[in-house]
Amino acid sequence: MSLYSAMRSGVSGMSAQSSRLAAISDNISNSQTVGYKRATVDFSTLVTSPGSRSTYTASGVQSATHYQVQQDGTILGTGSSTDMAISGNGFFVVGNKASGTPQYSLTRAGSFLPDEAGFLHNNAGQYLEAWKLNPDGTMPNVSTSRFDDLQSVNVGNLVYGGSKTTQMDFSGNLPAQAAAGDSFTSSPTFYDGLGNPLDLSLTWTKAAGPNQWTLTAAGPTGYTVAGAPVTLTFAATGPYAGKPVDGAGLPLDPMPGLTVTSPATPTADSFTMSLGNVTQLNGDYVPTVTGDGAKVGQVTSVDIDDSGKLWVMYDNGARQALYQIPIATVTNPDGLVAQDGNTYTLGADTGTLTLGAGKQGGAGSVVGSALEQSNVDIATELVSLIETQRAYSSSATLVRTADEMVEETTRLKR
């Protein structure tokens, strides 16, 4: 009977609008939730064959819920160096525990803080997952289509073991007004394999020849310095005045260098100190020595670059890349399955999973010390709330009207 089908259609309308109201309630409740994606309810008609061209049987409406995962929220800066957001496509990978084999999920919420053991986790207790880099900061051989090689990020109790010096460079000015026999000494610091600071003694002496200087060098006890002494001749006139030149008066190329070698314990370490921009001009002795290496230090801060690489800063001035935070992209983000804690898991319609660094292969860039806000617009939700209320009332009126018509029909037999 068409009357009963009309009543059932009204009931399906009430049910569909109830689902929409529930989605609006969640959206408003999570309007301040970091990384939350707005839920929407779409309606589609149900059509059944009436069986006759002279009558119409109402079928009603059905609802389907999905999240606007691909709509980004506003990115706002924060004061926490372990907060991060994604500008563009992609998700962070999180696990439900810091050790063992966690259950992995994806999220846009990048609010992470270290727990008592130093593992970065969010408010829902999910741990940030990443690839551990090699000691030299290079990427190991990892899978970009599975979660197998990921591990929880730990920034607690990290001690920088120090690094040896592998190269140094001397630049500076030698005073042209100096008399023959005048000498100038500097003692730049380098570091051995244990991070111990050691001094290298460099002495520049004005030679008897015009515009000539001799460099002598001495290392710590047990160290040898090859390549010293070095004598440089500087041009006094012409286009190369003040610069070291060869016998033909042309710029000296290549510049000589010194090789510093440690004692063999059991094997020797060595590094080269190059002579860079050395000049002889009227003025003061101004040496500048640069080099790598560092003593042992403690972590002072954490920094995340736009590719997702996590760097730690030490109190000795050194920095080291520890983790590569992967950005996960999927073929169909709308196919992800929403879970607790503002996370998503892979579903049957998600498509191919790809893990990679930020700004590569369609993945967005990582913004450190920032968070992505919810993409919910309160004004839009309140307007939708009014529409839903009116539509629900109309569906309820349809049920009430159909009931009155059925009652009128039953009165015919009286």
C-alpha positions in Angstrom: 0.0 0.0 0.0 1.4 3.4 -1.0 0.4 4.9 2.4 2.6 2.5 4.3 5.5 3.1 1.9 5.1 6.8 2.4 5.3 6.3 6.1 8.4 4.1 5.8 9.9 6.8 3.5 9.3 9.4 6.2 11.0 7.1 8.8 14.0 6.7 6.5 14.2 10.5 6.2 14.2 10.9 10.0 16.9 8.3 10.3 19.0 9.9 7.6 18.7 13.4 9.2 19.5 11.8 12.6 22.8 10.6 11.1 23.5 14.0 9.7 22.8 15.6 13.1 25.2 13.2 14.7 27.9 14.2 12.2 27.3 17.9 12.8 27.6 17.2 16.6 30.9 15.5 16.1 32.2 18.4 13.9 31.2 21.0 16.4 32.6 19.0 19.3 36.0 18.6 17.4 36.2 22.1 16.0 39.3 22.7 18.1 40.8 19.2 17.7 44.2 19.3 16.0 44.1 17.6 12.6 40.4 16.7 12.8 38.7 16.2 9.4 35.1 17.2 9.0 32.5 14.4 8.7 29.8 14.9 6.1 26.6 12.8 5.5 25.5 12.4 1.9 22.0 11.3 0.9 21.0 9.0 -2.0 17.6 7.8 -3.1 16.3 4.3 -2.8 14.1 3.2 -5.7 12.1 0.0 -5.9 10.0 -1.2 -8.8 6.3 -0.2 -8.1 5.1 -3.2 -10.1 2.5 -1.1 -11.7 2.6 2.1 -13.8 -0.6 3.3 -12.1 0.7 3.4 -8.5 3.8 4.7 -6.9 5.6 3.1 -4.0 7.9 5.3 -1.9 11.3 3.8 -1.2 12.9 6.5 1.0 16.5 7.7 1.4 19.8 6.3 2.6 22.8 8.1 4.1 26.5 7.6 3.7 29.1 9.2 5.9 32.6 10.2 4.8 35.4 12.5 6.1 36.8 15.4 4.2 40.3 14.0 4.5 41.7 15.9 1.5 40.6 19.3 2.8 43.5 20.9 4.7 43.0 22.9 7.9 44.8 26.1 8.8 48.5 25.6 9.9 49.4 27.6 13.0 52.8 28.0 14.7 53.3 26.6 18.2 56.1 26.9 20.8 57.0 23.2 20.8 59.8 22.0 18.6 58.3 18.5 18.4 55.0 19.7 16.9 54.7 19.3 13.2 52.1 19.7 10.4 51.9 18.7 6.8 51.3 21.3 4.1 49.8 19.4 1.3 49.1 15.7 0.8 50.1 12.9 3.2 49.9 11.6 6.8 52.2 10.9 9.7 52.5 7.2 10.7 51.8 6.3 14.3 51.9 3.1 16.2 49.9 2.1 19.3 53.1 1.1 21.3 56.7 2.1 21.4 58.3 -1.4 21.2 57.5 -4.7 19.7 55.3 -4.8 16.7 52.7 -2.0 16.9 49.5 -1.6 15.0 50.1 1.2 12.5 47.7 4.0 11.6 47.8 7.3 9.8 47.1 10.8 11.2 47.3 14.5 10.3 47.5 15.4 14.0 51.2 16.2 14.6 51.1 17.2 18.3 53.9 15.0 19.8 55.6 15.2 23.2 58.2 12.8 24.7 57.0 10.4 27.3 59.1 9.3 30.4 61.3 7.2 28.2 61.8 9.9 25.5 59.4 8.4 22.9 57.4 11.0 21.0 53.6 10.3 21.4 50.4 12.3 21.0 47.5 12.8 23.3 45.8 9.6 22.2 48.9 7.6 23.2 50.0 6.9 19.6 53.8 6.9 19.0 55.4 8.7 16.0 57.1 6.2 13.7 60.1 7.0 11.5 63.1 5.5 9.8 66.3 5.5 11.9 69.1 7.1 9.9 72.7 5.8 9.7 75.3 7.4 12.0 76.5 9.6 9.1 72.9 10.8 8.5 72.3 8.8 5.3 69.1 6.8 4.7 69.4 3.0 5.1 67.8 0.6 2.7 64.1 0.7 3.7 60.8 -0.4 2.2 58.6 2.5 0.9 55.5 0.4 0.6 55.3 -1.3 4.0 55.6 -0.3 7.6 58.2 -3.0 8.4 61.3 -0.8 8.7 59.7 1.9 10.9 60.5 2.4 14.6 59.3 4.8 17.3 61.1 8.1 17.5 63.1 8.6 20.7 64.7 11.9 21.6 65.4 11.3 25.3 68.7 10.6 27.0 70.7 11.2 23.8 74.4 11.8 24.2 76.5 13.0 21.3 79.6 10.8 21.3 81.7 13.4 19.7 83.1 13.3 16.2 86.7 13.5 14.9 87.9 16.3 12.7 88.1 15.3 9.0 88.9 18.6 7.4 90.1 22.1 8.4 90.6 25.3 6.4 92.9 28.3 7.2 92.1 31.7 5.8 93.3 35.1 6.9 95.5 38.1 6.3 99.3 38.4 6.9 100.5 41.9 7.7 102.4 43.3 4.7 104.2 45.9 6.9 105.8 43.2 9.1 109.6 43.1 9.1 111.7 40.0 8.2 111.8 37.6 11.1 108.4 38.7 12.6 106.2 35.7 13.4 102.6 35.2 14.2 101.2 32.1 15.9 97.7 30.7 16.3 96.5 27.5 17.8 93.3 26.2 16.2 91.5 23.3 18.0 90.7 19.9 16.4 89.1 16.8 17.8 90.3 13.2 17.9 88.1 10.1 17.5 87.0 10.3 21.1 85.9 13.9 20.9 89.0 15.2 22.9 89.9 18.8 22.0 93.6 19.1 20.8 95.6 22.1 19.6 97.5 22.5 16.4 100.2 25.2 16.5 100.5 27.3 13.3 103.3 29.9 13.0 103.7 32.3 10.1 107.2 33.9 9.8 108.1 36.8 7.5 111.0 35.4 5.3 114.0 37.3 4.1 112.8 37.3 0.5 110.4 40.1 -0.5 106.7 39.3 0.2 107.5 35.8 1.3 106.0 34.0 4.3 106.9 30.5 5.8 104.3 28.4 7.6 105.5 25.9 10.2 103.1 23.6 12.1 103.4 21.3 15.1 100.8 18.9 16.4 100.2 17.4 19.8 102.5 14.7 21.2 102.6 11.7 18.9 101.0 13.6 16.0 102.9 14.3 12.7 102.3 17.2 10.3 103.2 16.5 6.7 103.5 19.3 4.2 105.2 21.8 6.5 107.0 24.1 6.3 105.3 25.9 3.5 106.6 29.0 1.8 104.2 31.4 0.0 105.1 34.3 -2.2 102.6 37.1 -2.6 102.3 39.6 -5.4 103.0 43.2 -4.5 101.6 44.8 -7.6 99.3 44.1 -10.5 95.9 42.5 -10.6 96.9 39.8 -8.1 98.4 42.1 -5.5 98.2 40.6 -2.0 97.5 37.1 -3.3 99.8 34.1 -3.3 101.4 33.6 -6.8 103.6 31.1 -8.5 107.0 31.8 -10.2 105.2 33.2 -13.3 103.2 35.7 -11.2 99.9 33.8 -11.6 97.6 32.9 -8.8 98.9 29.8 -7.0 96.7 26.8 -8.0 96.3 24.5 -6.3 97.0 25.9 -2.9 99.2 23.7 -0.7 97.9 22.0 2.4 99.0 20.2 5.6 98.1 16.6 6.6 97.8 15.9 10.3 98.1 12.3 11.3 97.5 10.8 14.7 99.4 7.9 16.4 98.4 4.4 15.3 96.1 3.1 18.1 95.7 0.7 16.4 95.2 2.6 13.2 96.0 6.2 12.5 93.5 8.9 11.7 94.4 11.9 9.5 92.8 15.0 8.2 93.9 17.7 5.8 94.1 21.4 6.6 93.8 23.5 3.4 95.1 27.0 2.9 92.1 28.9 1.6 91.8 32.6 1.2 95.3 33.8 2.5 96.3 37.3 1.7 99.2 39.7 2.4 97.8 43.2 2.9 98.7 46.1 5.1 96.8 45.5 8.3 96.6 43.1 11.2 97.1 39.4 11.5 93.6 38.0 11.2 93.5 34.2 11.1 90.2 32.3 10.6 90.3 28.5 11.0 87.2 26.4 10.3 86.7 22.7 10.6 84.3 19.9 11.6 84.4 17.6 14.6 82.9 18.2 18.0 83.4 17.2 21.7 80.8 15.1 23.6 77.5 17.0 24.1 74.0 16.7 25.4 70.8 17.3 23.4 69.5 20.9 23.8 66.7 21.0 21.2 65.1 19.2 18.3 64.4 20.6 14.8 62.4 19.2 11.9 63.1 20.4 8.4 60.6 20.5 5.5 61.5 17.1 4.2 60.7 15.5 7.6 64.2 14.9 8.7 64.6 15.2 12.5 67.7 16.9 13.7 69.0 17.2 17.3 71.1 20.1 18.5 73.8 19.6 21.1 75.2 22.0 23.6 78.6 21.8 21.9 77.2 23.4 18.8 76.9 20.2 16.8 73.8 19.0 15.0 72.9 15.5 13.9 70.2 14.0 11.8 68.7 11.0 13.6 65.4 10.1 11.9 63.6 10.5 8.6 59.9 11.0 9.4 58.1 9.5 6.4 55.0 11.0 4.8 52.5 8.4 3.9 50.3 8.9 0.8 47.6 6.7 -0.5 45.8 6.6 -3.9 42.3 7.2 -2.3 42.4 9.1 1.0 38.6 9.0 1.2 38.9 5.2 1.4 40.7 5.4 4.8 38.8 4.0 7.8 38.4 6.5 10.7 39.6 5.2 14.1 39.9 6.5 17.7 42.4 9.2 18.4 41.9 11.1 15.1 43.7 8.3 13.2 42.9 6.3 10.1 43.7 2.8 9.0 44.0 1.4 5.5 40.7 0.1 4.0 39.7 -2.0 1.0 39.3 1.1 -1.1 42.4 3.0 0.1 44.6 2.0 -2.8 48.4 1.9 -2.9 50.4 3.0 0.2 53.6 5.0 -0.4 56.1 6.1 2.2 58.7 8.8 1.5 60.3 12.1 2.5 58.4 15.3 2.4 58.2 17.2 -0.9 58.8 14.0 -2.9 56.5 12.0 -5.0 53.4 14.1 -4.4 53.8 14.2 -0.6 53.4 17.6 1.1 56.2 19.4 3.0 56.6 19.1 6.8 56.2 22.3 8.9 58.0 22.1 12.2 56.8 23.8 15.4 53.3 24.0 13.9 50.0 22.2 14.0 47.2 21.8 11.5 43.9 22.9 12.9 40.5 21.3 12.4 39.0 22.0 9.0 35.5 22.5 10.6 33.8 25.9 10.0 31.4 26.6 12.9 29.2 28.9 10.8 28.7 26.2 8.1 27.8 23.6 10.8 25.3 25.9 12.5 23.5 26.5 9.1 23.5 22.8 8.5 22.1 22.2 11.9 19.1 24.5 11.1 18.6 22.7 7.7 18.8 19.3 9.5 16.2 20.3 12.1 13.8 21.5 9.5 14.2 18.4 7.3 13.7 16.1 10.3 10.5 18.0 11.3 9.3 17.7 7.7 9.9 13.9 7.7 8.2 13.6 11.0 5.2 15.5 9.6 5.1 13.1 6.7 4.9 10.1 9.1 2.2 11.9 11.1 0.2 12.7 7.9 0.5 9.2 6.6 -0.7 7.8 9.9 -3.8 10.1 9.8 -4.6 8.9 6.3 -4.3 5.3 7.3 -6.6 6.0 10.3 -9.1 7.6 7.9 -9.0 4.6 5.7 -9.7 2.2 8.7 -12.8 4.3 9.5 -14.4 3.3 6.2 -15.6 0.0 7.6 -17.4 1.6 10.6 
